[in-house]
Amino acid sequence: MGAGREKRDHMTISSLHHINIQTSKLEETRDFYERVLGLYVGARPEFGEEGYWLFVPGTDQPVVHLDRK
């Protein structure tokens, strides 16, 4: 450890329901998550604004919500 740093116990998470990302590059961001992480675009309620819900293959739970900034 670096000078002046104490060892501390850290909290950990056991799961993450979803994250919301606002971006001005909506299509590019969707493409990244599809190509790099293998997520797919699934059903999303109509919120009156552009966006996507991205799902892990084999699940029915959206893990990334994308909205136009």
Secondary structure, 3 states (H helix, E strand, C coil): CCCCCCCCCCCCCCCCCCEEEEECCHHHHHHHHHHHHCCEEECCCCCCCCEEEEECCCCCCEEEEEEEC
